[in-house]
Amino acid sequence: MSRSSTAIRPTMARSRPLNMERVNLGSLAQREFIEMQALGIFADMTNGGCTFQQALAAIYLSGMSAATHAMKERKQ
């Protein structure tokens, strides 16, 4: 594949990271939505004067919160 290609690259690691699960992000629209959410959180945090580490933590915690909410909805 050439560098100028617009093909989507895999969104998950080839091997499972220690103590972590792999997730297939699904369609391009789902992937773009998740990316937009993460970039929005990152921009808000850095514009607010937070450190890079704090911004990454906010993105991680937001994802955890969304996953918890989705699992609760699935059980209902």
N, C-alpha and C positions, 0 to 999 in steps of 0.2 A: 504494500500500500504506500502510495506516495504521500509526502507531507502535505501537499495541496489538496488531498482528498478530503471530502466533507463527511466521510463515513463516521459513524459513532463508534468510539472506542469502548471496550468493556468497562463497566462501572464497578466491578468488584475485583478484589485481589484473586490471584490464581490459587493461592493456598489460604486456608482459614487462619486468620490471626489468632494468637493465643487468647483464650477466654472471650472470643468474640464470634458472632454469627455472621454469615454472609447473607446479603439481601440482593435480590434482583429488583432493580428499580422499575422494571416494566417498560411502558411505552415512552416514547420521546417526550410527550406532553407531561407525563408524570415526573420524568427526570428534570425537565425544564422548570416545573413548578417547585420542586425541592431545591434546585439550584437558586432560583429567585428568592425563595424564603431564606436560605442560608446567606446569600449576598446581602439581602436587606438587613438581616440581624447584624452581620459583620459591619456594614456601613453605619448603622445606628450606634453600635458600640464604639467603633473607632472615632466617629464624629463626636461622641459624647466624652472623649478623652480616656477611654478604657485601653488597657494594654492588649496586645495581640493575644496573649494567653487568656485574658478575660473574655475577649470576643469569641475565641474558639470554644471556651467553656459554655458560653451562652448558646452557641449553635448546638452543641452537644446536648445540653439540658433541654433545649427546645425540642430536639428530636426525640429525646426520651419521653417528654411530656406528651408529644403527639402519638407516640407508640402506645403509651399507657392508655390514652383516650381511645385509640382505635381498638385496642384489645377489650376494653370495657364495652364498647359499642358492639363488638362481635359477639360477646356473651349474651347480649340482650335479645 
